[in-house]
């Protein structure tokens, strides 16, 4: 029988910084996939990027040593959105 406490234990072992890093990476991957589609989902990508931006702004330095990496990834995703809008 599966251990029903396994998901809880996994979540309990995860730091807030690691959870947010995974969350941000997932959001940016979603954008990459949907901006590469034909036609690109500009509205969805814009929403996702606004939410990622809010998360990064709210977390700021509390996101840990990779905060600047998140900022750069978000800037690159915004550039991808602009390129997709011009296609």
DRENDREN-880233 format. One record per residue (C-alpha): x, y, z. Coordinates in steps of 0.001 Angstrom, whole numbers, padded with zeros to 6 digits, always signed. Example, Ala and Ser with C-alpha at 12.3 -4.5 7.8 and 13.67 -1.06 7.14 Angstrom:
+012300-004500+007800;+013670-001060+007140;
This chain:
+000000+000000+000000;+001403+003458-000914;+002477+005725+001910;-000151+008485+002037;+002217+010751+003947;+004817+010767+001132;+003502+013933-000604;+003342+015719+002742;+006871+014602+003625;+008178+015777+000243;+006558+019179+000685;+007788+019446+004274;+011364+018819+003120;+011206+021517+000427;+012414+025023+001270;+010342+028009+000191;+013235+029170-002028;+013382+025793-003793;+009618+025705-004254;+009610+029181-005799;+012580+028336-008038;+010678+025321-009387;+007508+027395-009762;+009295+030154-011687;+011065+027654-013945;+007732+025986-014719;+006109+029324-015555;+008958+030297-017883;+008921+026879-019605;+005171+027259-020170;+005822+030614-021830;+008523+029197-024068;+006226+026418-025287;+003217+028661-025839;+005194+031442-027507;+006701+028927-029938;+003245+027681-030926;+001447+028803-034056;-000251+031060-033293;+001571+032063-030126;-000496+032521-026975;+000456+036145-026365;-002276+036799-023828;-001492+033698-021775;+002234+034357-021882;+001690+037958-020824;-000376+036822-017848;+002199+034221-016824;+005053+036724-017130;+003172+039328-015092;+002640+036738-012341;+006288+035650-012471;+007333+039298-012298;+005130+039852-009238;+006600+036776-007540;+010159+037928-008206;+009397+041483-007062;+007679+040296-003883;+010399+037779-003059;+013308+040053-003996;+016486+039111-002147;+014593+036546-000080;+014613+034352-003193;+018244+033650-002426;+021441+033773-004423;+019719+033157-007762;+017538+036279-007630;+019512+037969-010420;+019192+034821-012553;+015398+034979-012199;+015448+038645-013219;+017489+037856-016334;+015300+034870-017247;+012221+037060-016961;+013795+039762-019152;+014621+037136-021789;+011076+035762-021640;+009710+039290-022143;+011971+039665-025200;+010595+036350-026516;+007064+037686-026034;+007953+040808-028027;+009473+038703-030825;+006406+036446-030928;+004132+039484-031134;+006000+040649-034252;+005605+037299-036074;
